[in-house]
C-alpha cells in the first residue's frame, strides 16, 4: 500500500451507474444512468480529487493517503446534499482490491458504509450499507468506469 494506490484512476472516465433508487436498505428498484468523471492527483501525489457529473446533479470525492497510519481516507459531497461533506471512510488496497469502511446516517438511520474498489482496465466501485453493525451488507450502488 502506498500513496500511488489510486494512480490507476487519474484521467477522464465514462461511468455506467447502477443504483438503488431509494434509501438503501428500504428501496428495491434499481436505476441505471450514465455519468462523466475526471480524477486528478494533488498534494504531491498523496491525494486525489474527482468530480462526477450525472444528469441533474454533481458529486466530488477527495481521497488522501495517511502514511503514518498507512490508510486512505475518502470523503464524498454532492449537490444532492448542499453544504454537507460525508464522514470519511478509511481503508487500504491489497492486490488491486481496495476496501474502505465508515459510519454515516442515511435517512435518519445509523449505517455502516463499505466501498470496494477493483482496479484494472475497467475499474469498478461498489457501495454497500449495513444496518446491523456489519453482520450483513446490502449493495446499493455500482459504478463501472471506462476511459473517455
C-alpha positions as a printed NumPy array, in Angstrom:
array([[  0.   ,   0.   ,   0.   ],
       [  1.224,   3.475,  -0.835],
       [  0.337,   6.965,  -1.956],
       [  0.232,   5.637,  -5.548],
       [ -2.672,   3.187,  -4.967],
       [ -5.178,   5.419,  -6.807],
       [ -2.84 ,   6.295,  -9.718],
       [ -4.898,   3.938, -11.919],
       [ -7.802,   6.371, -11.585],
       [ -6.189,   9.568, -12.894],
       [ -7.857,  10.939, -16.026],
       [-11.281,  11.133, -17.645],
       [-13.887,   8.376, -17.46 ],
       [-17.321,   7.378, -18.716],
       [-19.261,   5.87 , -15.807],
       [-22.05 ,   3.31 , -16.024],
       [-24.054,   3.54 , -12.792],
       [-26.471,   1.042, -11.292],
       [-28.024,   2.345,  -8.069],
       [-30.931,   1.684,  -5.721],
       [-33.421,   4.466,  -6.447],
       [-34.456,   4.981,  -2.819],
       [-32.843,   4.993,   0.611],
       [-30.604,   1.905,   0.627],
       [-31.945,  -0.875,   2.787],
       [-35.53 ,   0.172,   2.087],
       [-35.682,   0.754,  -1.66 ],
       [-35.737,  -2.115,  -4.094],
       [-35.828,  -0.539,  -7.555],
       [-32.511,  -0.273,  -9.384],
       [-31.958,   2.612, -11.798],
       [-29.2  ,   2.909, -14.375],
       [-27.657,   6.125, -15.652],
       [-24.512,   7.404, -17.309],
       [-22.095,   9.946, -15.869],
       [-18.723,  11.502, -16.604],
       [-15.82 ,  11.609, -14.167],
       [-12.469,  13.351, -14.077],
       [ -9.841,  12.491, -11.456],
       [ -6.537,  14.207, -10.815],
       [ -3.736,  13.907,  -8.292],
       [ -2.982,  16.612,  -5.752],
       [ -0.825,  17.245,  -2.685],
       [  2.274,  15.833,  -4.382],
       [  0.503,  12.581,  -5.205],
       [ -0.718,  11.886,  -1.667],
       [ -4.246,  12.851,  -2.627],
       [ -6.678,  12.573,  -5.493],
       [ -9.814,  14.538,  -6.239],
       [-12.516,  13.711,  -8.74 ],
       [-15.746,  15.188,  -9.974],
       [-18.677,  13.09 , -11.133],
       [-21.243,  14.745, -13.391],
       [-24.575,  12.952, -13.827],
       [-27.922,  14.153, -15.213],
       [-29.283,  16.712, -12.75 ],
       [-26.521,  16.573, -10.13 ],
       [-22.771,  16.638,  -9.478],
       [-20.57 ,  14.977,  -6.86 ],
       [-16.96 ,  15.108,  -5.761],
       [-14.629,  12.778,  -3.921],
       [-11.462,  13.673,  -2.032],
       [ -9.076,  10.844,  -1.187],
       [ -5.994,  11.355,   0.963],
       [ -3.288,   8.907,   1.95 ],
       [ -2.039,   8.992,   5.573],
       [  1.443,   7.418,   5.564],
       [  1.694,   7.375,   9.382],
       [ -1.476,   5.272,   9.678],
       [ -0.906,   3.542,   6.301],
       [ -4.532,   4.15 ,   5.247],
       [ -6.522,   6.071,   2.697],
       [ -9.428,   8.286,   3.781],
       [-12.269,   9.061,   1.376],
       [-14.771,  11.953,   1.646],
       [-17.842,  12.489,  -0.591],
       [-20.036,  15.538,  -1.254],
       [-22.716,  16.256,  -3.849],
       [-25.24 ,  18.827,  -4.957],
       [-27.927,  16.472,  -3.597],
       [-26.869,  17.5  ,  -0.062],
       [-25.57 ,  21.083,  -0.391],
       [-23.086,  22.1  ,   2.297],
       [-22.655,  18.532,   3.575],
       [-19.41 ,  16.539,   3.49 ],
       [-19.954,  12.859,   4.325],
       [-17.834,  11.375,   7.132],
       [-14.671,   9.721,   5.789],
       [-14.259,   6.061,   5.009],
       [-10.891,   4.514,   5.809],
       [ -9.073,   1.561,   4.3  ],
       [ -6.395,   0.231,   2.004],
       [ -5.582,  -1.731,  -1.135],
       [ -4.336,  -5.318,  -1.207],
       [ -3.53 ,  -6.961,  -4.551],
       [ -5.545,  -4.458,  -6.607],
       [ -8.606,  -4.545,  -4.345],
       [ -9.395,  -1.636,  -2.039],
       [-11.776,  -1.951,   0.917],
       [-12.888,   1.086,   2.912],
       [-15.248,   1.365,   5.906],
       [-17.001,   4.216,   7.68 ],
       [-20.092,   5.263,   9.605],
       [-22.838,   7.61 ,   8.449],
       [-26.504,   8.465,   8.926],
       [-28.8  ,   7.785,   5.945],
       [-32.491,   8.589,   6.02 ],
       [-32.238,   9.188,   9.765],
       [-30.708,   5.742,  10.416],
       [-27.16 ,   4.963,  11.511],
       [-25.418,   2.887,   8.886],
       [-22.025,   1.314,   8.297],
       [-20.718,   2.052,   4.804],
       [-18.344,  -0.074,   2.738],
       [-16.611,   0.876,  -0.517],
       [-14.94 ,  -1.794,  -2.653],
       [-12.572,  -0.741,  -5.439],
       [-11.318,  -3.173,  -8.082],
       [ -8.55 ,  -1.835, -10.328],
       [ -7.788,  -2.783, -13.925],
       [ -8.715,  -1.647, -17.43 ],
       [-12.341,  -1.077, -16.358],
       [-12.23 ,  -0.234, -12.631],
       [-15.324,  -0.916, -10.551],
       [-16.521,   0.799,  -7.389],
       [-19.22 ,  -0.768,  -5.201],
       [-21.027,   0.708,  -2.21 ],
       [-22.712,  -1.391,   0.453],
       [-24.65 ,  -0.438,   3.593],
       [-25.104,  -2.387,   6.806],
       [-27.85 ,  -1.534,   9.283],
       [-26.78 ,  -4.3  ,  11.703],
       [-23.225,  -3.264,  12.671],
       [-21.641,  -5.099,   9.715],
       [-23.255,  -8.521,  10.209],
       [-24.861,  -8.251,   6.749],
       [-24.211,  -5.933,   3.824],
       [-26.565,  -4.778,   1.044],
       [-25.076,  -3.472,  -2.172],
       [-26.802,  -0.291,  -3.332],
       [-24.558,   1.365,  -5.934],
       [-22.139,   0.07 ,  -8.574],
       [-20.03 ,   2.236, -10.884],
       [-18.121,   0.731, -13.803],
       [-15.534,   3.029, -15.367],
       [-14.234,   3.093, -18.939],
       [-11.68 ,   5.524, -20.32 ],
       [-13.126,   8.613, -22.005]])
